[in-house]
Amino acid sequence: MKIGICDDEPIVVRILAGLVGQSYLPTGTGIYMYGADSGLQYGTIDSYNVTSSSGSVTFTDLVKATYSSQTGDSGSPIVLYDGNHGGVSKVTLIGTHRGTESDGKKTFSKYLNISNQLGITALTS
C-alpha cells in the first residue's frame, strides 16, 4: 500500500537494529527511498541475498527493490513508513541506496550490515 509522506511535516526516524530479511519484510513489502536527486520514491522489496559488482568491488547480501532513483542518490535512506501520528510521520531506517542493476531494479545495503562493518551502534534516545 502506497502511503504519502509530505515534505513539510516533521519526521521521526527509528532504526531497525535487527535483520532485514524475508521473515521480517517479505518480498512485496512497500518501502521508500528519499534521494538527493530523486526526492521521495516508493517501491517494493523484490529479492534478498543479491550480489553485485562494480569494477573490482563486490557487494554481497544486498536487497533488490523496485523504486526509482537517479545518479546522485547513492547513500540515500531506505525506510518503512510507520504511519502519521499526531501530524508527525514515523519511519524506520532499514538501509541505504546502493545503485541500479542491469535489469533496472535498485539495490540497497541493509542498515545492520553497514553498522556491523563500521562497528557503530545507533543512538536510540
N, C-alpha and C positions, 0 to 999 in steps of 0.2 A: 504494500500500500504506500503510495507516494504521499508524503506529508510536507507541507511547505515550512520553511524557516525564513523569517523576514530579516532583512539586513539591519533594520532599525530596532530590533528587540534584543534585550540582553540574553546572553547565552551562558549557561552553567555547564562546564565540561567535567565529566567523570572519566577516569582512566580504567580501562579493562585490564586488570593485572593478571587475569587468568588466560588460559589458552584460547585463542580464537580458532575454532575448529568445527568440523562437521557436526559434532554433538551439541555444541552451543549455538552456532549460527549455521543452519542448514543452507545448502545452495538455494538460491531464490530469495534469500533474506535481503531486504531493502537497506541500502547504505547511501551515504552522501560523501562527496569529496568537495572541499572548498578550496579551489585552485586560485593561485595568484593571478593567472591569466583567464581561466575559465569561469571563475566565480563558483556559485553553488551548483553542483551537478548530482543528479540522482541516478542510481544504478542498482544492480543486484549482484550477489555473490554467485559466480559461475562455477568455480572449482578450487580445490585445495592442492597443496603439495606440488606447486608449479616450480619448475626450474627454468631460468632464463640466463642467457649470456649476453654480455656487452663487451666487445673486444676480448681481452684476456680475463675478464672478471665474470665469475659465475655466481648467480644469486639462487639460493635454494629456499624451499619452504615458503614460497610466495602464495598469495591468494589472487586468483583471476576474477575480474568483475566487468560489468557492462557499462559503467558510467562514461561520460565524455570527458576528454582532457585535451590540453594543448601543450606545446613546448613551453616550458617555464613553470609548469605545475608540479614538477618533481619535488617531493618532500611535503606536499600538501596533506593536511589531516584527512583521514578517512574516519567517519563517525557513524554511529547508530543514533537515530532520533528517538529520544525517550519521551517526547511529548512537551506540551506547553503547560506550565504550572504557574498560575497567577501572573501571566504576562512574561514569564521567563522560559525560554527554550532550554531543555536539558538534553545534552548529547553525551555519548560515551565514545571516547577515542579508542579505536581498535587498530590503527596503523597509519602508515604514511604512503602516499602515492609514489610508485617507482617509475612506471613508464608504460609504453604501448607495445604490445606483442605483434608478431607478424600477422595474426588473424584479426587485428584491430581492437582486440579486447585489452583491458588495462590490468596491470598488476600492482599490488601493494604489499609492503612488508608489515608483518604483524608487530604491534607495539611490544609484545613480550619478547620477541626475538631482538628487537632494537635495544631494549633496556638490558637484556642479558648480555649482548655483545659489548655494550658500553659500560656495563657494571653500574647502572644507575637504578634508583628507586624513585618513583613518583611521590611527591608530597601530597598527602591526602587531606590535610587540614589547613 
